[in-house]
Every structure is written in structure tokens, then in C-alpha cells.
Amino acid sequence: MNSGIYTAYSGLKAQSDALEVLSNNLANINTTAFKEENAFYTYLKDSEGTAQQPADLNSAINQSIRIDTAVNSEIGSMNATSRDLDIAIEGKGFLVVNTPRGVRYTRNGSLNLNAQSVLVASDGSPVMGVSGKPITLGPGKISIGENGEVFLDKNQIDQLKVVSFDDLSALKKEGNSLFISRGDRSLEKNSDAKIKSGYLEQSNVNPVSSIVRMVEIMRNFEAIQKSINLIMNDINTKAIEKLGQ
């Protein structure tokens, strides 16, 4: 196969993957506290660590392209709901929830009470308090203070556990609103973020810039397709004709 054709095909795959990431962002434009992912391109150096390194030209032509993603941590706009169990986190911070898969983190503050009167996140996972236990409430008027205090009929029952991370790369997205720690949980620390009761954080996806980016990806895809067609058909055909002569 022509030198460089693998790179062109990997470019097509990278553009397809970038489009998939972008499509997921747009599909979650109305998901509470959703954080968009930004795709960027990088090279796979297949020869790295081997004894023989390729020549510069050969390396430039034959390296494969792939995408990596980075989470946009920008805080979304706040939408008033006037619901007592809706909260938004003002500043850097995450609620701690206990899922069947272990501890996870979320900024989705659409909270509810389950059948056992346990305070749960939108996916049904119990929300953890500073007591180290899920927050259990009974019948009565529930309110949440700006420091995360959870009151039942004006009596404080517990306080929401809100944590932050100095380096958000320590977190990996899981689903549309959960994050998991990539390493050990010692990286988490108590957050001084404030809680805004009766509000929900909106998705931080910008639909206009996303559409512009989608058009750019499609144009790149078409350009790579044309280059592959040129190599596989026009150039090869002419080469065969010259060799035949």
C-alpha cells in the first residue's frame, strides 16, 4: 500500500471519533450540569521505544492520528427552579455519591428522596454527608443552606459533603453527569464552594460553537476522502501506465 495511506485512514477515523464526541455533547445540551468534552488530535508513535527510529520523512508520513478528550470544567449558567431539593454548586466542587460501583462525584444537584427517605442524586445514588453516611431524612420541610447544611423542619440533620480537586485531570467522566477518580481518593479535599438552593446548573455546551466545529470536522473528513481517492485512483493509475510503458 502507498506510503502514508494508513495515516490518511487514521485521519478519517479520528475525524469520525471527534464527530461522535461532538454529537454526544449536543445530545446532552439539556442535561443538568453536563460538562462537554473537547477533542484534540495527537500522534501514535508506533516506533517509540524501539531500537531503530524511522527517518524524519518516513516518520512524518506514516504516523497514525488519534484523538484524546479533555473535559471543559467551565461552570454552566444557573437556572431557577424554586424547588427545595434542587441545588447548584457555586464554585469548584462536587457532591459525593455512593453508587453500586463505588464512590462517584457529580455536580448534578437535582436531588430527591427515595422510598427509604434517603437523599439521592438524579441517578438514584445516595448522597453522602460530612458524617460519612448517606443523608437520611423523615417527613417534614426540607431545606438546604448555602454551606450544604441539610435541615428538616429547621433542625440540622447533616451537611452535604462537597469536595474539590486541584487538578481536574484526576477525574474521568462516567456517563453524562458522574465522575470517577483516576487514582486514589486522597486527591479530594473539602471545597469552600457555596450551595445555591432552588437552582440547577445547566450544561456548559455552547450550541453555536459546536455547530461550527461540526461543519469543520465534516470539511476535514471530505478533504481526507478526496486525498485518499486521489492516491488510490489517479496517482496509482498514472503510475501503472508509466510502468507499463
HELIX and SHEET records of a PDB file:
HELIX    1   1 ILE A    5  ALA A   27  1                                  23    
HELIX    2   2 ASP A   56  ASN A   62  1                                   7    
HELIX    3   3 LEU A  168  ALA A  170  5                                   3    
HELIX    4   4 ARG A  185  LEU A  187  5                                   3    
HELIX    5   5 PRO A  207  ASN A  229  1                                  23    
HELIX    6   6 LEU A  230  ILE A  235  3                                   6    
HELIX    7   7 ASN A  236  GLY A  244  1                                   9    
SHEET    1   A 2 GLU A  37  LEU A  44  0                                        
SHEET    2   A 2 SER A  64  VAL A  71 -1                                        
SHEET    1   B 2 MET A  78  ALA A  80  0                                        
SHEET    2   B 2 TYR A 199  GLU A 201 -1                                        
SHEET    1   C 2 ILE A  87  GLU A  90  0                                        
SHEET    2   C 2 LYS A 194  SER A 197 -1                                        
SHEET    1   D 6 LEU A 171  GLU A 174  0                                        
SHEET    2   D 6 LEU A 178  SER A 181 -1                                        
SHEET    3   D 6 GLY A 102  THR A 106 -1                                        
SHEET    4   D 6 PHE A  94  THR A  99 -1                                        
SHEET    5   D 6 VAL A 162  SER A 164 -1                                        
SHEET    6   D 6 LYS A 189  ASN A 190 -1                                        
SHEET    1   E 2 ASN A 112  LEU A 113  0                                        
SHEET    2   E 2 LEU A 119  VAL A 120 -1                                        
SHEET    1   F 3 ILE A 142  ILE A 144  0                                        
SHEET    2   F 3 GLU A 149  LEU A 152 -1                                        
SHEET    3   F 3 ASN A 155  GLN A 159 -1                                        
END                                                                             
